[in-house]
Structure formats: structure tokens, C-alpha cells
Amino acid sequence: MTWGMREALIVLIALVALYMLFVVLRMRHLRRRPVSSSQQEQAPSVQTPAGQQDAGTLASSAGETAAEPEADQDAAPLHLAEEVLRSGVEQELAQLRDEVDAVRGELAALRADMQHELASLRACQTVSPIYGDAMQLAVSGYDAAAIAERCGIARAEADLVVALAKSQER
């Protein structure tokens, strides 16, 4: 009987499925086993010769006096964790404030550009199509002589276009 790639792949998938089942069962077994509070607090125990007590047994037999330093030791990491969390939040808040300031600056620049474009469009809409280019130049700040020269209109007409643009800006 010859094995091809297809059969080898099926066997490999079956082995992976069995391994995953084993891991899930092992995790359920570990989850069911209750962990006592004394096992959680103690470090991995070391075998001691008969007649001697390890440090965990001595601490538990000391009673209330040993509990107070442990509480202080537990409070110190909590306080340190709170400080680290607070500093991280403060840094993130500062970064967000900087980003908001940058967005506000960009928004102000866009608003100014939009108002300039709107003024240009309004100027073009109220003027005859013949004078549209002259009106755009007037809104941009060109003087009457430059407008007359560029657009090929009379100087008096350019003066009228400049006056119209100035009246619309107000």
C-alpha cells in the first residue's frame, strides 16, 4: 500500500486534532484542581530535613505580626502599578491634546482657504462671464492697471471691477 501526499496530510491533521484534544483535557483538569490560598502565597516549596521548618511555615506561625509586613509589601506593588498606569494615561492624554491642537490648526487653515475660494466664486457669479477673470484678479488683490493689461479691457472697466470686488468683500 503506497501513501500519497493526501493520506499523509490526513494523518497529520488527525495527529494535530488529537494533540489539541489532549491539551484541552489537560487544561480542564488543571482548572478543576482548587488552589488553596496558602499555595498561592508560598513560593515553590523546598524539601527540608525533619525537625526544621521552612520560611513559609515560620511566617504563618508568627500570626498577626507577619501579616502586617505582607500587607505593606502588597500595597507597594499596587501603588507602583497605579503610578505606572497614571503616568501612561497622562502621556496618552498629552499626545491626544497635541493631536487635537494640530487638527485645530489644520481646520483653521482649511477654513481660511475655503472662505477665500468662496469669495472668489461669489465674485465670479455676480459678474458677467466676460469679466469673470478680471473679477478673480481683483479679488486676489491685483490693481486696475494689471487687470486691464492681463484681461484686455479698458482701464475704466478694470476700475469698476476692482470697486465691485472691494464692495463685495465688505
Stockholm file with secondary structure:
# STOCKHOLM 1.0

chainA/1-170         MTWGMREALIVLIALVALYMLFVVLRMRHLRRRPVSSSQQEQAPSVQTPAGQQDAGTLASSAGETAAEPEADQDAAPLHLAEEVLRSGVEQELAQLRDEVDAVRGELAALRADMQHELASLRACQTVSPIYGDAMQLAVSGYDAAAIAERCGIARAEADLVVALAKSQER
#=GR chainA/1-170 SS CCCCHHHHHHHHHHHHHHHHHHHHHHHHHHHHSCCCHHHHHSCCCCCCCTTCCCHHHHHHHHTHHHHHHHHHHHHHHHHHHHHHHHHHHHHHHHHHHHHHHHHHHHHHHHHHHHHHHHHHHHHHHSSCGGGHHHHHHHHHTCCHHHHHHHHTCCHHHHHHHHHHHHHHHC
#=GC SS_cons         CCCCHHHHHHHHHHHHHHHHHHHHHHHHHHHHSCCCHHHHHSCCCCCCCTTCCCHHHHHHHHTHHHHHHHHHHHHHHHHHHHHHHHHHHHHHHHHHHHHHHHHHHHHHHHHHHHHHHHHHHHHHHSSCGGGHHHHHHHHHTCCHHHHHHHHTCCHHHHHHHHHHHHHHHC
//
